Structures are given as structure tokens and as C-alpha cells.
Amino acid sequence: MKQLAREQLYQSVWSYPLTVLAHDWNCDTSKLAAVCDAFDIARPKAGHWSRQANGKHTRIPELSLERYTADRLLEIPQRKAHEISSSSSPTIRVPDRIRQYEDDVLKTRREYEKRGYHRDVNLFSPINTDCAALSVSGQTFSRALRILNTVYRYCR
């Protein structure tokens, strides 16, 4: 848990967007917003940061001291390790050509090639529903198969 004084959280919330703070503090944006709401810390309204970026003045309300003192310590709940997606995301590389098709991808390729390219809608479309559903143009069909094959291999 990250601990901050109420005044510090107020200053941070009005200095940076919640999404930036949540990323820096390793917490959910919605949980950070909930802490602000629970302890009477006003948050910027929608459009505040774009107005500020365009040089327009926006009114910043004062920190309310009716229910809580400015030095009250608040706990910001951290994300659990498995919730952090940016550091654990795999890198999947799609090859320039397929050396060996996965069975389901080969089945999809044959089905789409059997059905053919429809010029009126500019898409391949399958007859059989037992294959992967792709809505791609003729120009991107081979690329779609490479991506599909890579995903199948990754999941296997």
C-alpha cells in the first residue's frame, strides 16, 4: 500500500491525470478515484487536461477540510503482481512466411480458398463454420493467416 497525506494526493490529482498517477503508483485508476471520492478530494472534470493543454484556465477547487484534515494519511491500494500487464506482456513475432501450418489454420485456409474472394464486398467469407472467422480483404488474407498461425502456436 502506498501512503500519502490528503494534501499530497490533492496536489498530485490536480497536477497530473489520474491515469498517469495510477501508472506511476502501480494502482488502478478506478481505485485511486474511489479514494479521492471517499476522502472528499475533488477531481478534475472531463476535458480539464485538454483545456489546460490548450492554454485555457480551469478553476481548481480548494481542498475541503470539513470532514478530514489535510495531513490525514491515506492508503492507495496497489495492484497485485498478476494484475500488472505492461511488464508481463509477451512479445509475439509474426513470421514473414509460414513454414508449417497449424491444423486449424490449414483448415481455415483451405475453406476460404475454396469459397473464394467476393469482389462485391471485398472480403473472403467461409462456407463452413468449423474454421476461424476472418473478415479480410484479398490483399491481407495471407497476413491474416500468418497472424492466426502465430497465435495458435503461442497458445499451444
C-alpha positions in Angstrom: 0.0 0.0 0.0 1.2 3.5 -0.9 0.6 6.1 1.8 0.1 9.8 1.2 -1.2 12.7 3.1 -4.5 14.0 1.9 -2.9 17.3 0.8 -0.3 15.4 -1.2 -2.9 13.4 -3.0 -4.9 16.6 -3.7 -1.8 18.3 -5.2 -1.0 15.2 -7.3 -4.5 14.8 -8.6 -4.6 18.4 -9.8 -1.0 18.2 -11.2 -1.3 15.0 -13.3 -4.2 13.0 -14.9 -5.3 10.0 -12.7 -4.2 7.6 -15.4 -0.6 8.9 -15.1 -0.7 8.8 -11.3 -2.2 5.3 -11.3 0.5 4.0 -13.6 3.3 5.7 -11.6 1.9 4.4 -8.3 1.0 0.9 -9.6 -2.7 1.1 -8.8 -6.0 1.0 -10.6 -7.3 4.4 -11.8 -10.8 3.5 -10.5 -9.4 2.7 -7.1 -7.5 5.9 -7.0 -10.7 7.8 -7.9 -12.6 5.9 -5.2 -10.0 7.0 -2.6 -10.4 10.6 -3.8 -14.2 10.4 -3.5 -14.1 8.7 -0.1 -11.9 11.4 1.4 -13.6 14.5 -0.3 -10.7 15.2 -2.7 -12.2 17.0 -5.7 -11.0 15.5 -9.1 -10.7 17.3 -12.4 -13.8 17.0 -14.6 -13.7 15.5 -18.1 -11.8 17.8 -20.5 -9.8 19.5 -17.8 -6.4 18.3 -19.2 -7.2 19.1 -22.8 -8.4 22.6 -21.8 -5.2 23.1 -19.8 -3.1 21.9 -22.8 -4.8 24.5 -25.0 -3.9 27.2 -22.5 -7.5 27.7 -21.2 -7.9 28.5 -17.5 -9.8 26.0 -15.4 -11.0 26.5 -11.9 -9.3 24.3 -9.2 -11.4 23.9 -6.1 -9.8 24.2 -2.7 -9.2 21.1 -0.6 -12.3 20.6 1.6 -11.4 20.4 5.3 -14.9 19.9 6.6 -14.6 16.1 7.4 -10.9 15.3 7.1 -7.6 17.2 7.9 -5.1 17.9 5.2 -2.4 15.8 6.9 -4.6 12.7 7.2 -2.7 9.6 5.9 -4.5 7.8 3.1 -3.7 4.3 1.7 -3.7 3.8 -2.0 -4.2 0.1 -2.8 -1.5 -1.3 -5.1 -2.1 -3.8 -7.9 -1.3 -7.4 -7.3 1.6 -8.8 -9.3 -0.6 -10.8 -11.7 -2.7 -7.6 -12.5 0.3 -5.8 -13.9 0.1 -6.3 -17.6 2.7 -4.0 -19.0 5.7 -5.9 -17.6 4.3 -9.4 -18.2 3.0 -9.0 -21.7 4.6 -11.4 -24.1 6.2 -10.3 -27.4 4.8 -12.3 -30.3 6.6 -12.1 -33.6 4.7 -12.9 -36.7 7.0 -14.5 -39.4 7.2 -13.4 -43.0 6.1 -16.8 -44.2 4.6 -19.9 -42.6 6.8 -23.0 -42.7 4.2 -25.3 -41.2 0.6 -24.5 -40.8 -1.3 -25.4 -37.6 -4.1 -27.9 -38.4 -6.9 -25.4 -37.7 -5.2 -22.6 -39.7 -4.7 -25.0 -42.6 -8.4 -25.9 -42.5 -9.3 -22.2 -42.4 -7.0 -21.5 -45.4 -8.5 -24.3 -47.5 -12.1 -23.3 -46.6 -11.5 -19.7 -47.5 -9.7 -20.6 -50.7 -12.5 -23.0 -51.7 -15.1 -20.3 -51.2 -13.1 -17.6 -52.9 -12.9 -13.9 -52.9 -16.1 -11.8 -53.2 -15.4 -8.7 -55.2 -18.7 -7.1 -54.4 -17.9 -7.0 -50.7 -14.1 -7.1 -51.0 -13.9 -10.0 -48.4 -13.2 -13.6 -48.2 -16.0 -15.5 -46.4 -16.2 -19.1 -45.4 -19.0 -21.6 -46.1 -18.0 -23.8 -43.2 -18.4 -22.5 -39.6 -15.8 -25.1 -38.3 -13.0 -22.8 -39.3 -11.8 -19.4 -38.0 -14.0 -16.5 -38.9 -11.9 -13.9 -40.8 -13.1 -10.8 -42.5 -10.2 -9.7 -44.5 -9.5 -8.4 -48.0 -7.7 -10.4 -50.6 -4.6 -8.3 -50.1 -4.4 -9.1 -46.4 -5.5 -12.7 -46.4 -2.0 -14.2 -46.2 -1.0 -11.8 -43.5 -4.2 -12.8 -41.5 -3.2 -16.4 -41.8 0.3 -15.7 -40.6 -1.1 -13.9 -37.5 -3.6 -16.6 -36.9 -1.0 -19.3 -37.2 1.3 -17.4 -34.8 -1.5 -17.0 -32.2 -2.3 -20.7 -32.4 1.3 -21.6 -31.8 1.6 -19.2 -29.0 -1.5 -20.6 -27.2 -0.3 -24.2 -27.7 
